[in-house]
Amino acid sequence: MGGSPTGASTAALLRSLWTDGRLPPERFLYYEFQARRYGSIVDFLARYGPHEGRRTLDLGGGVGSLAVVLKARLGGEYDLAEYEVPTGPHADALRARGIDRLFACDLARPDPLAGLPVGYDQILLVEVLEHLLVNPLLLFRSIWDHLAPGGLFFLTTPNMARLRNRIALLAGRSIKEKGRYPWHGTGVYGHVIEFTLDELDRLLAAESFRQDHARVVQQVPNVAPSLGQRISVPVLNTGPARRLRLGDDLLVAYRKVPRRTDGTSPVPLDAAGRL
């Protein structure tokens, strides 16, 4: 699927995916909210040039909306991995839009990508990490194993040091998200953990990744933002705000680098062997 749809054409592309896939219409508003961040993601990944000839895995990619947009905007080949693999009309709608292979994947397992193909040029983990009650080092280790040499790992996750959190802490208020633990006991969590950019860099360095490029952006914060929240988006995307890392979302690309031959961590550990 070629071309470079923007704005209304991207919205039409996604609406057709959700409709043809027979996804629940009551979820469309939330899907549209998620799609508001895709512009910044496309702009970030476009710096690496056209994706033709590259194979990408969208890990924890939800209903596949981002993969469909990236396929249309940047080209390349895309696979999707999610806890429950799409089936029926949903799978047909994804394949019709160039998403080649669909996999089931449980990121809470000790070897979370077991059974998935290896040798990807690029793996995406977009707004997933903050929902996982796992040791992130195991996940990053498995991602390293499934990337080709020099492959790119693109990660987005909320910025724990965003302006709103700094203000809340100064006022003595919690910065933890409400509703993060499901009362009915399922494993679908809200934001159970968040990170700063420096912390992510350290964790990824321990698993033999090197930061290639990073950007802190302010996204539209919820489905129905207030006037103040709408005003804050352009303000927090100015140069000074980005240098101070005040925005609410971290976009980071890491390159896979060779592991140490002696099997030791590239990052110093404490006496208990922990980061």
N, C-alpha and C positions, 0 to 999 in steps of 0.2 A: 504494500500500500504506500504509494509515493506521495510527493507533494509536501507542502509546509503549512498545514492548517493552523490558523491562529484565531483567537477570540471566538466568534460565533461558530466558525466551522469546527473548532475543537469541541465546543459544547454540543454541537449536532452529532459529531462523531461518537461522543460518549453516550449521549441520550439514545442513539441507535443501538449501541452495544448493550446497554441496560434493558432496552425494550426487546430487542431480538433475543437476548439471553433470558427473558422472562424473569428478571430479578424483581423483587417486591417494590412496587411503585412508592410505597411509604418510605423507602430507604433512599429515593432519588435525591431528596434535599441534602441528606448527609453525604452522599457520593459527590454532589456538586460542591459541597463545602470542602471535601478532601481535594477536589480537583483545582481549587483556588491556589494551591501551592505548586501545581505542576509547571507554571510558567517559570518560577525561579529554578526549578530542577532542570528543565529543558535548557535554560540559559546557562546554567552551571556546566552541564554535560556537553553543550555545544562547543565549549572551549577545546574539547578533545577531537573536534572535527567530525565529519560524517562517520556514521557507524557501520557503513557497508562493509561486509566481510567479518564483522565482529559478532560473537555470540554472547548474549547477556542473559543472566538468570535474575529474575525479579523474585527475591526471597521474601516470603511473607507478603506477597503482592496483592492480597485481598481479592477483589473481583476482577482484577486485571486491567483496571482503567489506566494506570500509569504506563504499563507496558504497551498498551494500544496507542497512547499518545506519543510515546517515544518512538515507536515503530513508524508512525506517520510523520513525525517531525525530523527524526535523525536517521532513520533507516536501520539496517542491521537485522539480526535474527534474535528472537526472544523466546525464552522459556519462563514458565510461571510455576512457583512452588508455594503452596498454601496448606494449612492444617487439613482442610478438606478439599480434595481435588474437584474442580468444576466438572459437571457432567451434563448430559442432555443438551438442551438448547443453549445453555450458558457456554459449555465447551465448544459447541458449533459456532457460536457468535465470536468467540475468541479466535478460533482457528481461521474463520473467515476474514479476520482482521490481522492475520499474520503472526499470531502467537502460536509457535510451532508445537511445543510439548508442555504438558501439564502434569505436575507431580504433587503427591501428598507429602508433607514434611512436618514433623513435630520438632520445633526448635527447643523444646524443653528436655529433649533426650541428651544423654552424655555425648553421643555422636550425632548431632542434629541433622547433618546432611547425608547420613548413610544411605546408600542406594541411589543417590543422584549422580548424574554425569560429572566428570572432571574436565579440566581444561578450558573453563570459561574465560573469555577475555575480560569480562566485567560481571561483577555481582552487585546487586542493589539490595540495600536493607533500609527501607524508607518508612519512618515513623513506626518502627516495630520494637526496637531494642528496649524502649522505656516500659513496655508491657510485659517483659519477660522476667520471671523469678528464676534466674539461672546464673551460673558463673559465666560472665561474658567472654572470658578467656577461652573457654571450650568452644563457644560459637565462633569466635574469631579464628581459632586454630583450624576448625573444620572448613571455614571459608577459605583460608589459606590453601588447604589441601585441594580444594576444588577450582582454584584459579590457575590459569596458565602462568608460566614464568613471566614476571613483570606485569601481571594482570592488575586491573583496577578494582578496588572495593570502594563503592560509593555509599555513604551512610548519612542519613538525616535522623535527627532526634532532638527533642526539646533542649534548649539551653538552660541549664539549672541556674546560671548567673544572669538571667534576663532581668530587665529593669523592674518588672513587677515583683519578682522574688526578692530583689534587694530591698525594695521598699517594705515589703511584708516583714522581712526579718528585722529591719530597723524598728518596726512597730511592734515587734514581739509576737507576730502571727506565724502560723505554720505555712510552709510553702508546699506541703504535700497535697496532692489532688484528692478531693472528695470522690467517693464512689470507686476507689481503686480496687476494693476487694468485693467480689460478687457474693451476696448473701446466700444465694442458692447453691454455692459451692463449686461452680464450674471453674475451669482454668482460664477464663477470659478476663484478664485483669485490666484495670485502668493503668495510669502511670505509676508503677510501683518503684521506679528508680529513674533518676535523671543524672546527667553528666555535664561537666564543663568541658570546654575544648581541650584544655591542657590535660585533663584526666583521660579523655579519649585517646589523645596522642600517646600517652604513657602506656595505656592498656594495649593499644595496637602495636606499639614498638616492641612490647614484650612478646608479641606473636609474629614478629618479623614483617611488619608493615612500616612504611615510611610515608608521612603525610606529603601529599603532592600539592593540594590546594584546599583552602578552607574559606568559608564565607558564613557570617552570622547575619541572618535576615529576620525581619519582622513579618510574620504572616498575618492574614486575617484570623483573629483568635478563636472565633466560634461561629456557629451557624447564623446567629442573629446579633452581630456586633453592635454595641452602642455607638453613639456619635463620637464619644471620646476615644473609643477603640479604633474607629475608622480613621480619625485624625492622627492617631499615634503611628499608623502603619507607614506613611511616607516620612514622618519625622524620625522614626527609629531605623529607617533605611538610608539615612544620610551618612556621609563619610565619617564624621566624628562619632556617631552612635555605633557604627559598625566597628570602628577601631576600639571602642570601649566594650564591645561585645554585649550590647544592651538588648538586642533583638531576641525573639523567643525561639528561634530554630537554628540548629547547627547543620550546615551542609559541608561535608568533608569527603575528599577523595584520598585514598591511600593506595600506594603501590606495594605489591608483593615483592619482598626482597629475600635473598637466600637466608635460610636458617643457619645458625651456628653449627658447625660440624660436630662439636662436642655435646650438643643437646642442652646446653645451659641457656638461661634466659638472658637476652640482651639488656635487660633492665635489672638493676639491683633489687634483690628481695630482702625482706626483713628476716629476723632470726627464725621465724616459723615457716619461711619459704613463701610468703605472700607478698603481693603488691600493695 
